[in-house]
């Protein structure tokens, strides 16, 4: 026992958080108790261990007499380190070693959806507790087919990661593929589930191929469609794979609205997706090269506005779009109480001052403002970054080749879009390959009372 105690003291010699107690069960039987004070609840230690350990005759009776919710019998003290950092209290003598769960409640309470708000539907969101997040999903899927595969990631963090799926819906090959990817990750520390995205995505992907969500109802819906959900301890977000472009354009919360009414909103979002990428490049093309594409009166109006502007249209456009991106970033970094007000004030002041000073034409302010507002519909950072990349890419092509360059850029965009895959499946689903039922529900909803075929019955399962 002395060597075992020295081993523990050496392992945690620079950690003042370790508490060691020794108790005499009888004059000839000494028992040692140790735990990490910051991770354990003193009340649970007193209730489960200290009040009862003196009443037992031998530590061999410990497992049956102690009312702890989780009791693990260890083979060696080298296993104790993992349990100590998981909030367990370790009890040992010369022959037996037990770990009893005595975790302190250091988690915040359930919060509302902040990044994915919805007028209708559930309001609760994930928190930084693995079991709580798992419970929020299980409350919505009360079936024996709900399965979980656990894996630990991080040499130092040893974080618990769960792969969730329905075994009667999801394709087993997909689950095995995700498990193989995660099991090969070799990192020191895993702080959040978002850190796993780069491993689940192909390095060349510009389009986001993994959904991040804080909504348990969205995860439950994805599982019922045959998708796979990944949750991580100490992370308030979950990952969903496979993900398609339509999942980012039409949010999940559309399901809580009348199908016929939401179709117009879906069309608006698709229009905004196209306009936020194409509109600045189209303006640059017709101003620099293809003036014949617009009416004479309108081109005269544009020319009169630009007559006193010292910079070419390309410089105007790039500078204004960069300013819009700076305002977007400042809005994200500012505290929420006054972030939007500050960015709105900055946009008004800068826009008006630039026009008054003759540095930017009014039409360029309109073009950039419309583009910026249209892109704000998409809140996912990955889809916003993709839109930004292709927007500037098309602007440079249009500035050198006009509408011809714009068309070439759009073709290149479609090639990349069709070449992108998520866990091996086409990113353009349900358009290519076309699936009428899935298309009707997610792109043009026909009726909420009619359920479409599950994803597993279409794209996840191999087509015959």
N, C-alpha and C positions, 0 to 999 in steps of 0.2 A: 504493500500500500504506500510505503514511503517513496518508492521509486515512481509510482503512478502520480503521487501528489507533486513530486519534483518536476515530472514531465509537464503537467498542466501549468505549474508556476513558471517554467521556462518558456513555454509556448506563449504565455500571456504576460511576460515579465514587464513589458512597457505599456500594459493596458490596465489603468487604475479602475476600469469599469468592472473587472472581475471580482466577484464576491465569493469567498470560501468560508463555509461553516463546518464544524465537526460536532457530531452528536453521539453520545454514548447510549446505545439501545440497552445495553447491560454492561456491567463492569468489564467484561472481556470482549465486547463487540463495539468497535468504533465505525461510524458511518460518516462519510464526507459529502457535502452538498456544495456545488458551485454553479454560478450563473452570471450572466452579464446584466448588470443592474438597469442599464438604459433600455434593454429590450424585453425585460420581464416585469410582470406585475407582482408587487410585493404581497398584495392581497391573495392572489392565487397561490403563491408559494406558501403563505401561512395556512391557507385553507386546505390545499391538496397535500402538502408535504409535512410542514413543521408540526402541525397539530396532531398528525396521525402517525408519524414515524416512530415516536416513542412508545406507541401501544403495540407495535409488532415485535415478535420475538426474534425474527431473522429477516434479512433483506430478501430471502427467497419468497416470503409472503407478500412482498411489496406490491407486485402487479395486481393481486386480487384484492388488496386492502385499500389501496390508494384510489380515490375517485377522480383521477385526472381524465380529461377527455381523450387524450392521446398519450399512450405510454409505449416507448420503444425499448426493447432490450438490446443492448449493444454488446458486441463481442470483444471490443478493444477500445481503449481511451482515445486512440487515434481517430475514431469515428465521432468523438464528442464535439470537435471543433465545428462541424457543419451544423449540428443541432443547437449548439450554443448561440450561433449567429442567426438561427431561426427562432430564437426566443424560448428555447427549452431550458429546463433546469436538470442538471446531471447529478445523480445520486449513485455512489459506489462504495463498496467495501473490498475485501480481499478476493471475493468470488463473483460478485454480481455488479453489473453496471446498467443503470436505467436512465432514460431521458424522458422527462415529463413536460408536456407543453404547458407553458405558463406565460404566453405572449401578453405583452402590454398592448392596450388599445391605443396605438399611435397613428391611426388613420383618421382622415377627415370624414365627415358624414356625407351621405349621398348628395350630389349637387345637381343642378339643372343643366340642360344642354346649352353650352355657350357658343361653340363653333358650328353647331348644326341645329339652330333653333327652328321651331315649328309652332304655328298657331294651334294646330290640332295634334293629337297623338301624345304618347307618354313623355314626361318631362325629365325623368331620372337619367343620370349619366354614370359612366364608369368612374371609379376612384382608383387610388394606388394600392389596392388590395386584391390579390389574385382570387382568393376564395369568394370575396364579395362580388367581383365581376363575373365569376363563373356562376354564382347563384342567381344573378340578375338575368342571365341567359337561360338557365335551367328553369326558372319560373315561367318562361314563355314556351319552353319545349318540354313538356311532361311526357317523355317517351323513353322507353328502354333502349332505343336505337341511338340515343345521344351518347357519343363516345369521346373520350379525351386521351390523348397521348402526351405524357409529360417528358420534358427534356430540360437539363440544366445547361445554361450558357454563361460563360465568363469564368476565367480562372480565379479572379478575385471576388467578383460579385456572386457567382454561383446562382444566378437568377433562374427562377422556375418559369418555364415557358410551356404553355399548353396549346396543343393542336386539337381543335374541336371540329367534329363532323358528325353527320348522321350516316351510320353504316349501311342503311338500306336505301340511301339516296346518293351519297357522294361516291365517286369512283375511287376504288382502292388504290389504283395507280397514282392518282393525284395526291392522296394522303401520303403514300410512301415517298413520292418525289419531294414533297414539302419537308417531310421528316429527314430525308437524306441531306437536303440543303442545310437545314438548321443544325443537324448533328455534326456537320463538317466545319461549322463556324469556330474559329480559334481567335478569341479576343480576351483581353484582360477583364473588362468590365462592360456590362450591359445595363444602361440606365433607363432605357425606354424601348417600347416595341418599335418605334420609328427607326431605330438603329438597324433593324432587321430588313428594312425595305431594300437596301442596296444589294443584299444577298438574294432576295427573292426576285429581283428585277435583272434583266440582262443589261450589261454595261452600256450598250449602244442605244438603249431606249430613251427617247426624249419624252414620250408620252408616259404618264403614270400608269403602271400596271398593277399597283397594289392600292386598295382602298384603306384609308385610315378613318376610323369612326370612334365616336364616344357614346354612340347610342346602342344599348343592348337590344332594342327592338329591331334595328337594322341588321345586327348580327344574327338574330333568330330567323329573320326572313331570308338572309343569305344562306344559312344552313339548310333551310327547307328547300332551297333551290339547287342544292348539291354543291355549294361552294364550301370553302374551308376557312375557318376563323382561327386566328392566332392571338392569344392574350399573353401578357407578360406581367410578372409581379413587379410592383412599384411603378406601374405605368397606367395612366387613365385612358388609354386608347387601345383599340383592337385593330388588327389587320385582317382584310378579307381578300382572298384570291380564289379563282381568277377574277380580274377586273377588266371591264370593257369601256370603250370611250363613252358609250351612252350612259354608263353609271355615273360619270362625272358631270355630264350635261344635264341630265334629268335626275334631281335628287330623290332619295328614297321617300321623303316626306310627301311627295305627290300622291302616295297611296291613301293619305288621309283626307283627300279632297274628292269632290265629285268628278268623275272621269270626263264627262262632257265639258265641264267648265275649265278643267286643267289643261285641255288640249291647246287652247290658245296660248297659255303660258309656256307650254313646251315649245311651240313654234317660235315664240319670242326668244327663248333661250338659244335655240338653234341659230336664229338669225343673228343674235348677239355674238355667238361663238364665231360665226363667219366674218361679221363686220369688224370685230376687235382685231382680227388678223389681217384682213384684206384692205379695209378702207384707207388707211394712211398711204399704203403702197399704190392704190388706185389713184389717189389724188396726185401723188408725185408723178405718176406715169402720164396722166392727161395734161398736167401743167408743163412738163418738160418736153414731152415727145408727141403726144397724141391729142393736140388741141382740137383736131377735127372731130373728136368723139363727143364733144359737148356743143350746145348751141352757141352761136356767135355772140349773142347778147350776154350770155353768162361768162364766156371767156373774156369779153371786154371788161365786165365787172371785176373778174379776178385780176386782170392785168392792172386796172386802176388801183386796186387795193395794194398790189405788190410793187407799184411804181416807185415808192419811196423806201422800200425795204432793202437794206444793204446786203442781205445774205440770200443765197440760193434757197429754193424750197426744201432741198434735202437737209441743209443745216438747220433751217427753221424747225422742220418736223422732228429731227433727232433731238434737238435741244428741248423742245416742248415735251416730248415723250419721256425724256430722262427726268425732267422736272416732275412730271406726273408720277413716275416710279419713285422718286424721292419722297413725294407727298404720301404715296401709299406706304412706304416703309416707315415714315415718321408717324403715320396714323397707327401702324401696328405696334411701334415701340412706345408711343405715348400711353400714359394711363388712360383707361377707357372713359373716365369721367370727362376729359376735355380733349382727347385725341382727335375726334372727328371735327370738333369746332376749330382746333388749331390748323388742321390740314385744309378745311374749307376756307378759313381766313387767308391762308397762304395762297391757295389757288386763285381767289378773287383778287388779292392784292397784286400778285405776280402777273396774272393775265391782263388786268387793266393797265398796269404800269408798262408792260411790254408793248401793248398796242399804242398807248399814249406816246411812248418814246420812239415809235416807228421801228421797233426791232422785229416785230412779228405782225403778220397781217391778221385781220379779224377772221378770215375764213380758216386760217391755220389753227386759231384758237378753237373754232367750232369743230374742226376735224379731230383734233387731239382730245378735246373734252368728250366728244361723242365716243371715241375709241376707249378712253379711260373709263367712262361710265359703263359702257357695254361690257368691259372686262371685269368690272366689280361684281357682276352676277355670279362669277365662279370664285368661290371662297377657298377651294382646295389649293394650297400653295404650289403643288406640283403641276396642276393644270394651268395655273396662272403663269408659272415659269415657262411652260411649253408655249403658251400663247405669246408671251413676250419674245421668246427666241424666234419664232416664225414671223412675227410682226416685223422685227428688224431685218430678218433675212430677206423678206419680200420687198421691204423698202429699198434695200441696196440693189437688188436685182432690177426693180422698177426704175431706179435712178439712172441705171446704165443702159437698159434695154427697153424701157417703156412697158406698154401692155404686153409685149412679147415676153419680157423678163418676168412680169407678174404671172402670166400663164405658166411659164416654165417652173416658177417657184411653187405654184399651186399643185402642179403635177408631181413635183418632188415631194411635197407634203403628203399627197395621197399615196405615193410609193412607200414612204416611211410608215404611214398609217397602216397600210396593208401588210407591211413586213413585220410589224410589231406583234408580239405574242405575249400572253400572260399565262405562265405555267404551261406553255405549249399550245395554247388555244388562240384562235384568231381574235385580234383586238377589235375587229369591225363587226363582230356578232352583235345584233341579229340581222344585219344587212348582208354580210358576206361571211360565212354562209347564211343564206336567208332563212329565217324561221318566222312564219306568219304569226303564230300564237305569242311568242316572246316579243316580236315587233309590235303587235297590237297593244300589249300591256305596257311596255316601257317607252315606246316612242309616241304612239297615238292610242291612248287608252280608250277602249270602247265601252266597257261596262265593268264596274267594280264587282258585280255579282258573278261575273264569269271569270273564273281563274284560268290563266294560261298554263300550258304545260310547264313542268319544272325544267330548270336548266339541265338537270341530270338526264332528263328524257330527250334532250336535244343535242346540245353541244358537248356536254361532259361525256356522255356515252358515245362510243364509236358508232358512226353511221354505217349501216349495213350496205 
